[in-house]
Amino acid sequence: MARIVNYWVGTIPNDPLSIQIRDDKGSSVDLGSYTSFIIHLLDSDNNQVDLEGADINAEGYRTGRIIFRFPPDRSVFTKHGEYVMQIEMSNDHRKDFTDVLTFKVRQLGRK
């Protein structure tokens, strides 16, 4: 899952984000044993970003594919810098976390 995605401050992404979950050997993870998927997104100041209205879909659970849609009514990218996302996957007896997905959020005139 380790990759970098670029956005601009104020962007409201229309296209869903396809996230492929892989194990340490690079094989797709079967997500069928998990009953809960929670997205954690931290902004460039390490503050939790409110994802109310976002949608997560694990329809491709057998192939380790999750589709994530950002909230459609507002941007979660309110400042420039590096944002990080991690997915918490759990069931009654187990809790796992994915690697971190990095978002570089740019603002015109700033690096």
N, C-alpha and C positions, 0 to 999 in steps of 0.2 A: 504494500500500500504506500510505501514511501515515494512520494512524488510531489512536485510543486505545481500549484495552480495559481494563475495570475488574475486579479480583479482590480477594479478601480474603486476608490472611495465613492460611495453612493450607488454602486451597482446593485440592481435587483436581478440576479441571474434568472433567466427564463428557462434555460435548458437544465434538465436534471443532471446531477453529478453521479456518474456510475463509478462505484467503488468496488474493486476486486479484492477480496480477503484471501490471503495466502498464508500458508504455514512457513516454518523456518526453512523448509526444503524447496519452497517456491510453488508448491502444489496448492490448488484451490481448496479452501476449507468448506466442508459440508456444514452448513449453518442450521440444518434441520433439528439439531438437539437443543437449540436456543429458543427460548420463548419471549425474550425481551431484548430489544436493541435500543440503546440510548446514545444520542450524539452529544458529545461534549465539544464545544468550540470556545477557544480562548482568544481574546484580541491581543493586540501588540503590547498591552500593559498587563497581560496575564489575567484579565478579568473575564469571567464567564459571560458569554454572549447569549442573550435571550433568543431562543429559536422557536418561540410560540408561533404556531401556524405552519411550521415546517412539516414535511412528510417524509417518512422513511419506509421503504418498501423492500422486503427481503424475498420477493417472488423467485429470484434466482438462487434460493438458498442451497440447492444441491450443487451449484457451481460456484458458490462463494460470492455471488454478486448481489450488491445492495444498491438500490437507486435512492438518492437523496434529493429532495426538492427544497430549496430555500423558501422562507416565508414569501408569499407573493405580493404582500401589501407594503413592504418596507425593505430597506437595505439593512443588512446586519454588519456591513462594512462601513463603519462610521469614522474611522481614522486610518491613516496610512501605517504601514509596517507589516510585520509578520504575524499571521494568525495561525493557530494550530487546531486540528480536529482529531478526535479519537473516538472510536465507537466502543461502547461497553456492551458486551453480549453476555446474557445470563439465562439461567433456568433455576429451578429450585435447589440444585445442588452444586452449581458451578457458576463462576463469573470470570470472564476473560476480557482482555482489552486488545485492540488492534495497535499496530504501529501508528505513528502520527502522520497525518496528511498536512502539509504546509501550504498556506495561502499567502502569497505576496500581494499586498494591497497597496496600490500606487495612487499617488495624487499628483496632478499636474504641477510641475515646478518643484517637486520633492523627490528625493531618491527613495 
